[in-house]
Amino acid sequence: MIVKDIIKEKLREKKWTFGEIANVTNTVNELAEYAYDTMTAKEKLDLIWKIEIMEPLPDYEFGSFFGITVMEQLRIEIAIIIKEELSDATVMFKEDNKNEVSKTSVGGKPHTKRTANEKNNSEE
């Protein structure tokens, strides 16, 4: 299915933070807009062709109804795809770099009152 391919590709091309994935509504909306813009009119029509219309919407033009219905169906399918993809995902937590050396401990300028030869200074 074209939606699944579009969404899987988009999910894999970006390095997602846990915060982005955890904000499911925003992520689904972002991916739905991307898929909507990527899909052809025929692919959109195929997506909603068999959707049952529950009640007539007298104030809607076909174009508005079509766009709203496609976006709703995309959101549903994207939420399912994200759930499937997350079931196999791994999470890596940031680690503190224990080998890191403090910036002040090396590479600084020597103290101006002391020389490198401590023995000579203590004799004075």
N, C-alpha and C positions, 0 to 999 in steps of 0.2 A: 504494500500500500504506500502511496506517495507521501502521506502525512508522516508515517512512521520513519521513512527514510530521511525526510527533511529534518525532523526533530532530532533523530539520533545523530545526524551529521552536525547539527548546531550544538547539541550537548557536548559532543566530543571535541569540537574545535576551540572551545573556551575552557580555561581552568576556572572552575566554579568554586566559590567559597561556600562554606557550610551555611553562612548567613543568607546568601542568595538562594540556595536550594531550600532552606527552611522557610523563606518567605514564598510559599507555594503560589499564592494568588498572583503576586507580581511576576514570578517566573513564568507561570502559565500564560498570563496576559502578554508578556514580552514575546514568548515563543509563538503564541497564536497570531500576533501581528506579523511576525517574521514569516510564518507559514502562509498566512493570507496573502502577503505581498509576493511570495515566491510562487504560489500556485497559479495555474492557468484557470480561466473561467470554466473550462470543461472539467478540470479536477475538482473545483469547488462544487460544481453542479453534481458530479458523481458522488461527492461526499454527503450531500444532503438529499439526493434524489428520492430515497425511500423513507425519509423522516416523516412521521405522521404529524399532520397539522391538527392541533387540538381545538382551536377555535378561530373563527375568522377575525381578521384584523382590518376593519374597514378604513381606517385612517392611514394605513401603510401603502406605499407604492411597492410594486414588486421588487425593485432594486433595493430598497431599504430592508424589506423583509428578507430578501436573499442574503444580504450582507450580515444582518443580525443572526440569522439562522446558521450561516457558515461559521461565524465566530463562536457561537455557542457550541456547535459540534466540535470545532477545533479544540476549544478549551477542555471539553470532556475527553477527547482522545489524547490530548497532550498530558493531562493529569494521569491517565492510565499508563502512558509511555514512561513518564517520569517515575511513577511507582515501580514499574518493571525494571527500569535502569538502576534505580536506587537499591533494589533488592540484591544486586550483585556488586554494588559500589563499596569501596573501602575508604575509610577516613583516616587521614594522617594528621596528628596534632603537632603543632609547632614544638620544637625542642629548643631548650636553651643551649647555646654553644658553650660547653664546659671548657673547651680549649682556648676560648677567647682570652686575650691578654688585655688588661686595662690600658687605655690610651695613655694614662699618666705614668704607668710603670716603666715604659721603655720609650726611647727615642726623644726624651725631653732634653732640654739644655742643662748643663751642669750648673750647680750652685755657684754664684760668682765669688763668694768668699772662700771657697774651698778649692783646692787644686786636685788633680787626679792622683797626686802622690801624697797620700795621707801621712806617711811616716815623716817626711820632711816638715810638714806643717806642725806636727805635734812636737817636734824638736825645738821649734822657735819659742 
